[in-house]
Structures are given as C-alpha cells and as structure tokens.
Amino acid sequence: MRLTALRGLLLSLVAAAFCLPLVWMLATSLRPTETALQRSLAILPTIRSDADSGELSWFEARYWLTVAATLRDNFAAVWTSPLADFPIYFKNSLYVSLLSAIGMTLSSAIVAFGFSRLRWRGRDGLFRVLLATMMIPFAVLMAPTYLVFKQLGWIGTLVPLWAPCWFGGAFSIFLVRQFYMTIPRELDEAAMLDGCSNWGILWRMIIPLSRPVLTVVALLQFVHSWNDFVGPLIFLNHEETYTLALGLAMFQSSHGGTPWNLVMAADVIVILPVIVVFMLAQRALIEGVASGGLKE
Amino acid sequence: MTDAPRSANAARRARAVERAATLRGLLWIGPWLVGFAVFLLYPIVMSLIYSFTDYSILEPPVYVGLENYRDIMTKDATFGRALRNTLVYAAASIPLCTLLSIALALLLERDTRGARAVRAVVFLPTLVPVSAAAIGWMWLLNGDFGLFNAALSAIGLPRPDWLGNPRWAMTSLVIMSLWTVGGATVIYVAALRDVPTTLYEAAAIDGITRLGRAWHITLPLISPAILFNTVIALIGSLQVFAAPYVMTRGGPDFATYFYTMYVYANAFTYARMGYASALAWIQFLLILMITAAFFASVRRRVHYRV
C-alpha cells in the first residue's frame, strides 16, 4: 500500500517537473506587460481591480475576463508585430511541413517496398548503407550541401527544406520496411496470381494495410520539418521566406528579450501546433519512436 | 552428352533473370538512390575535396594541400576551445541522460493509466521545436525573473546568473538536455517490456534478491537499448548546435562555444568553406572514433537475445 502511494507521488513529481517549463512559458504569455517581470513563483497573474486596486480573486469572473483580454492582446501584438511577420512565417512553416510529410511518406512507402517485398541481389547490402547514413553528422554536410543548393539555384527559397524529403529518408524507410516485413508474403503471391503487378500490390494492398506506420512517418516528418532550425538558418536569407522556428529566434533577438510576455506568446504560437499533433496521435508517435530502438 | 550446353543455357537464363530482378529492385529504391547520391554522397565527397582547398565561394577553390588541417592542429586556439567544450558537454550530458531515462523507464514501465499519462508528458518535450525550447529556457533561466531563480531564492539559495556566467552557462545547457530524455525513455520502456517475466519468476524462486535480478537479468537484457541510445546521444551531443546558438551564441566568453558553431561560423560568417570542411571532417572522424571505441569497449557486455 505504502509503495503504491510512493509511486503515485513520484509519478506526479516527474509529471510536474517535465510540464513546468511549458506551463511557465504559457503562464508568462498570459501576463500583462507591466507585471511580466515578476519574482514570485505564482503561475497565474495577480490582477488588481481598477476601482479600489485590491487584488481580484480567481473566483471572480472579472479576473478571468481580464486574463482572457491580456491573452488576446499579447497574441494579437505578436501576430501583428512590426518586428516580425508571424502570419507569413506560419504559412511558410505549414507549406514546408506539409510538402515534406507528403513527400517523405510517398517515397518511403515505395522505397521500403523495394527493400522488403522484392528479392534481389545487393538489396541487404544497400540497406546496410541506408542504415549507416543515419550516422552521418549534419555538420559535415552543412557547407557542401549549401553549395549544392546554390548550384541548383535554391538558396533563399523554401525548396531545400522540402525537396530532399521526396527522395526518402533513412529512418522513415527503416520504419516502413520493418512494418512491411510483418505482412505475410502469401498475400503478394495470391495477388500476383490474380494478375496484379507489383505497383498494384503496393497501392491496393500494402499501403492500405500499412496505414498505421505511414501515419507515424507523416507525423514525425511534419514535426521534424516544423521544428527544423538549422536548415532555415542556412538556406534562407530573407524574411519573407522565414519559417516559424527561425522567425521566432530572430524575433527574440531583435527584441533583446525584454517584453518576455510577448516573446513567450510567440513561443506558444510556435509550440502549439506540435502539441496539437501530439494530442491527436501521441500513442502512434511514441510507439513509432520506441520501435526505432528495437531489433536489428 | 547434350546436357552440358543445356545447363549452360539454363545458367545464362538464370543470370539474366537475376539481373532483371536486381534492376527491378534498384528501380524501386531509385528515389532513395538518387537522393543519397545528390544530397549525401556528392556533398560528402565535395567536402573532402574542399578540405584541401582555400575556398571563399566567390572565387574558385585553390588547392592548398594539408594546410587547413595543419593550421587547425597547430595554430587554432578556438578549435581547441570548441572541441573541449563539446567533449565536456557530451561527457556530462550523456551519463546523466542515460541514468535519468533508465530511472524514468523503470518508474513508467507499468501499463497503468497514470504511468501512460506521465510517459506522454515526459515524451512531449522531445517534440518541442528546439528554437522555441531554447527561448523558453532562456526565460526560465533568466537571472532576475526566471523560474529557476524564483524557486532557488524561495528556499534561500543563491541565484546564479545562469546563462550570463561562464561558470554556469554549460551547466544550464546540460540541465536543459535532461528535459528531452523522453525519446530514450520510451525506448527503454519498450526494452523493459520485452524482458520475459518468466526470467524474473525463476530468479525469484531461486531466491535472488531484487537488486540481483536488476543486475543479472534486467541490465543485460536492456543492454542493446543502452547501446542504441548512447550511440544516438553521442552523435547528437558531439554536434550540438541549435540550442546554444539561440541561447548564448557561444558565450559568455566562449564558455558554450561548441564545435559545430565553429564549423558554421567558418562556412557562413567568414566564408572559409575549405577551412570549414576540414573542421567538419575532423569532427566526423572524431565522432566515428569515439563511437567505435565505445562499441569496442562494451561489445562483450551487450547481450543480444537470439
């Protein structure tokens, strides 16, 4: 009995510790500028009434109306800030992340088929090469990749951020291949006898059966592209092409960080879509990441 | 007597069939092959070639032999500083993250509703965009108004200027890296789940203590996961860049100036592509060597079930 209570306490402590940074960021974005810099540990802002400047309590409707109004003001101030163009960053991030996710899912679905459901010489050797590419540090590629994209005329455009995804990625191909291997081979043979080509087998049978893993690949790629900071930092050079991850950092450094309530409101705008994706598919995402570490 | 030509024919046909199968396989993986050639192989080869040149992008590269490498090794103090910082960061962050993620996995392994929920909470920070996390942590670590110092002064402890003080800046980044152990944690949870309960039961019947079971059963059976997570962490932390770039730009006084920042600065601030490429290749070889040394030292202790 005592052990269960101890576990419960530990679980709550862990949850609180990992939540607190995000909660604190959100809480700061709810503060009016005058009290954004506070030294207390209070999560919710202190609000004084205009009439007698006494503190409003959480049980008064006026308290929450004020908080909601501050929230709206802060987010509106960020969204329309002259120092940054968050609507455009948001559009760019969405565009890049969607195109990346679609390209990665399609190409990985096709390539994984060649790596799992067809038998041919050299297949397993090339698959080992594919796995080895996951070890290549990005720092080695940074300078020469920039030059490749420069030659292609892609520097300063969003293309380098999504186009490579249309050629598959090692981790995604690996995940999809592991899933394909669990689909019984007899299905292919039966379809073959019915006169179905490999292409037909992929689209009519394998892909519909693999919807879970393909969803994980699409979501992970979406989040990965949404979060990417180094790519935009290197390949983009004017503000209209910035993504949120980069635009946020520029917004913060141009502010010097002083109005922390506004900077945190911007932070929340960048983080929120990822949290929404996570809420929708947390189970699939966690299992996808966990399965990467297992077997082989 | 007529068998020989026939079997030769058959062999030729078999070879043709095999060639066709290989061709078809290559066609299927074609997208990846093209991407691999254009976005990985070509840049890697070019980077090696550039590392022997002086290359400012504006003018064509000039061959200088080993000069870049020689300069890095003998004249470049920033290289030494950046390398030392990077090794210190990896040496501090990896063991702490490993211990924390295994401890969390042991706590969260059970399939209860509470454990599942907390698992999600621990995993969530790994999905937060790194620049957003970095800016959020700048605020948490703010010397005057941050959460950390509000908590410290509430219990009467001194309030360090975390990111502004050369002695604390590195510690701050290591603490922050503990926030993103969720990926490793869920991998450990999956590994722990894979340990057959019959082993524990048999050991319990044999009178082996809890600690003994953890040491002799759990640890060997999750050792492949430890290997995997550590290698991932090694590769990641030896090229740490985005978070410190956003938070400190390498400061104060180069206290958090990491290797990849120096590569980045040479390539894109000083336009010294050749020098940057040589630095990147040294980093690549170092990562390979450290990973290989780690593999070699633990190989005998990693237990793969067959």
Interface residues (C-beta under 8 A of the other chain):
Chain A: R7 G8 L10 L11 V14 A15 F18 C19 L20 P21 L22 W24 M25 T28 L37 Q38 R39 S40 L41 S107 I110 V111 F113 G114 F115 L118 R119 W120 R121 G122 R123 L126 V129 L130 T133 M135 I136 P137 F138 A139 V140 L141 M142 A143 P144 T145 Y146 L147 V148 K150 P164 W166 F167 G168 I173 N198 V223 W226 N227 F229 V230 L233 I234 L244 A245 L246 L248 A249 Q252 G257 W260 V263 M264 D267 V270 I271 V274 I275 V277 F278 Q282 L285 I286 V289 A290 S291 G292 G293 L294
Chain B: E18 A21 T22 R24 G25 L26 L27 W28 I29 G30 P31 W32 V34 G35 F36 V38 F39 L40 Y42 P43 I44 M46 S47 Y50 I57 L104 L107 L108 G114 A115 A117 V118 R119 A120 V121 V122 F123 L124 P125 T126 L127 V128 P129 V130 S131 A132 A133 A134 I135 G136 W137 M138 W139 L140 N142 D144 F145 L147 A150 A151 S153 A154 W179 G182 G183 V186 I187 V189 A190 A191 D194 A225 F228 N229 I235 L238 Q239 F241 A242 Y245 V246 Y259 T260 V263 Y264 A267 F268 M273 A276 S277 A280 W281 Q283 F284 I287 L288 T291
